[in-house]
Amino acid sequence: MPDLQLHIAEHGRKEHTVGILFDPDETLKTLADRITETAKVDGHTALEVALGAAPVDESRCLRDVTFRHREIKLHRVCVEVHFETESAQHWFPAQGHWANVHRWACKTFMVAHDACANLELRDGAVDGPPINERNDIGHADECKVVWLVKPGPEPNG
């Protein structure tokens, strides 16, 4: 029996199950990467759901963690992130937080860690409303479009 069962749903598609086996000596990062590759959904966010905790310390060995859930249902949502002249799409669990999208975007677009902290996600356009990164991504019928940008001036400020 797999160590983790991921029941993956997506708008307009039939739910399917992906079983993930793991070795107690591997790290959470290794498992997160395998989930991303196998299930085509952000593994870091899926582990946060399975562990019932965020953020996940990816350097920890699996023998040192306790899974809250060994079977989880994830609703996959496409997120398209734009940064300067580039864009990339990735699948995230709807119950994941926008902070995971921010982290993934900075890694994908090779933004330095200190510079990443000075960027924010905007909904739909460069000048769209800022996204509260503590909020869930939520369900969507189509790919959600967000922009990773430098914050603009504060209103009334």
C-alpha positions as CSV (number, residue, x, y, z in Angstrom):
1,M,0.0,0.0,0.0
2,P,1.3,3.5,-0.8
3,D,2.5,5.7,2.0
4,L,0.4,8.6,0.7
5,Q,-2.8,8.5,-1.4
6,L,-3.6,11.7,-3.3
7,H,-7.1,11.9,-4.7
8,I,-6.8,14.6,-7.4
9,A,-9.8,16.4,-8.8
10,E,-9.8,19.2,-11.4
11,H,-12.5,21.2,-13.0
12,G,-14.2,19.2,-15.8
13,R,-12.2,16.0,-15.2
14,K,-12.8,12.8,-13.4
15,E,-11.0,12.4,-10.1
16,H,-8.0,10.0,-10.1
17,T,-5.8,8.6,-7.4
18,V,-2.0,8.7,-7.2
19,G,-0.1,6.5,-4.7
20,I,3.2,7.8,-3.5
21,L,5.7,5.5,-1.7
22,F,8.6,6.9,0.3
23,D,11.6,5.8,2.3
24,P,11.8,7.0,5.9
25,D,15.4,8.2,5.2
26,E,14.4,10.6,2.5
27,T,13.7,14.3,3.1
28,L,10.5,16.2,2.7
29,K,12.0,18.0,-0.2
30,T,12.7,14.8,-2.1
31,L,9.1,13.7,-1.4
32,A,7.7,17.1,-2.4
33,D,9.7,16.9,-5.7
34,R,8.4,13.4,-6.4
35,I,4.8,14.4,-5.7
36,T,5.2,17.4,-8.1
37,E,6.6,15.1,-10.8
38,T,4.2,12.2,-10.3
39,A,0.9,13.9,-9.4
40,K,1.5,17.1,-11.5
41,V,0.5,19.2,-8.5
42,D,2.8,21.4,-6.2
43,G,4.3,18.9,-3.9
44,H,5.3,21.4,-1.2
45,T,1.7,22.5,-0.9
46,A,0.4,18.9,-0.9
47,L,2.7,18.1,2.0
48,E,1.4,21.0,4.0
49,V,-2.1,19.5,3.6
50,A,-0.9,16.0,4.5
51,L,1.1,17.2,7.5
52,G,-1.6,19.7,8.6
53,A,1.1,22.3,9.0
54,A,2.6,25.2,7.1
55,P,5.4,26.0,6.3
56,V,7.1,22.6,5.9
57,D,10.8,22.3,6.7
58,E,11.9,20.5,3.6
59,S,15.2,19.4,5.1
60,R,13.6,17.1,7.7
61,C,13.7,13.3,7.2
62,L,10.4,11.6,6.8
63,R,11.0,9.4,9.9
64,D,10.9,12.6,12.0
65,V,7.5,13.8,10.8
66,T,3.9,12.7,11.6
67,F,1.4,12.8,8.8
68,R,-2.0,14.1,9.9
69,H,-3.5,12.5,6.8
70,R,-2.2,9.6,4.6
71,E,-5.1,10.1,2.2
72,I,-5.8,13.6,1.0
73,K,-8.1,15.0,-1.6
74,L,-6.6,17.8,-3.7
75,H,-8.4,20.0,-6.1
76,R,-5.8,21.0,-8.7
77,V,-5.9,24.6,-9.9
78,C,-3.8,26.1,-12.7
79,V,-2.0,29.3,-11.8
80,E,-0.2,31.3,-14.5
81,V,2.4,33.7,-13.1
82,H,3.8,36.6,-15.1
83,F,7.1,38.2,-14.1
84,E,8.6,41.0,-16.2
85,T,8.6,39.5,-19.7
86,E,8.3,35.9,-18.7
87,S,5.4,33.6,-17.7
88,A,5.0,30.1,-16.4
89,Q,2.1,27.8,-15.4
90,H,2.0,25.4,-12.5
91,W,-0.7,23.3,-10.7
92,F,-1.4,24.0,-7.1
93,P,-3.9,22.5,-4.6
94,A,-6.9,24.8,-4.2
95,Q,-6.5,24.6,-0.4
96,G,-2.9,25.8,-0.7
97,H,-1.9,29.4,0.2
98,W,-0.8,32.1,-2.3
99,A,2.5,32.3,-0.4
100,N,3.4,29.0,-2.0
101,V,2.7,30.5,-5.4
102,H,5.0,33.4,-4.5
103,R,7.8,31.1,-3.4
104,W,7.4,28.9,-6.5
105,A,7.4,31.9,-8.8
106,C,10.6,33.4,-7.3
107,K,12.3,30.0,-7.6
108,T,11.1,29.5,-11.2
109,F,12.1,33.0,-12.4
110,M,15.4,32.8,-10.4
111,V,14.7,35.8,-8.3
112,A,17.2,36.2,-5.4
113,H,15.8,35.5,-2.0
114,D,16.2,39.0,-0.7
115,A,14.7,40.5,-3.8
116,C,11.8,38.1,-3.7
117,A,10.7,39.4,-0.3
118,N,10.2,42.8,-1.9
119,L,7.8,41.5,-4.6
120,E,4.1,40.8,-4.3
121,L,1.4,39.0,-6.2
122,R,-1.2,41.0,-8.1
123,D,-4.5,39.5,-9.4
124,G,-5.0,39.5,-13.1
125,A,-2.6,42.4,-14.1
126,V,0.5,44.3,-13.1
127,D,-1.8,46.9,-11.5
128,G,-4.4,44.5,-10.3
129,P,-5.4,44.2,-6.6
130,P,-2.7,42.8,-4.3
131,I,-3.3,39.2,-3.2
132,N,-3.2,38.3,0.5
133,E,-0.7,35.5,0.5
134,R,-2.3,33.9,3.6
135,N,-5.5,33.2,1.7
136,D,-6.2,29.9,0.0
137,I,-5.8,29.8,-3.8
138,G,-9.3,28.6,-4.1
139,H,-11.1,26.8,-7.0
140,A,-11.2,28.0,-10.5
141,D,-12.6,26.8,-13.8
142,E,-9.7,28.3,-15.8
143,C,-6.1,29.1,-15.2
144,K,-5.8,32.0,-12.6
145,V,-3.5,34.8,-13.9
146,V,-1.3,36.6,-11.4
147,W,1.7,38.9,-11.7
148,L,4.8,39.0,-9.5
149,V,5.7,42.7,-9.2
150,K,7.3,45.4,-7.1
151,P,4.7,47.0,-4.8
152,G,3.3,50.3,-6.0
153,P,2.8,53.4,-3.8
154,E,0.4,52.9,-0.9
155,P,-3.0,54.6,-1.4
156,N,-3.4,57.8,0.6
157,G,0.2,57.7,1.3
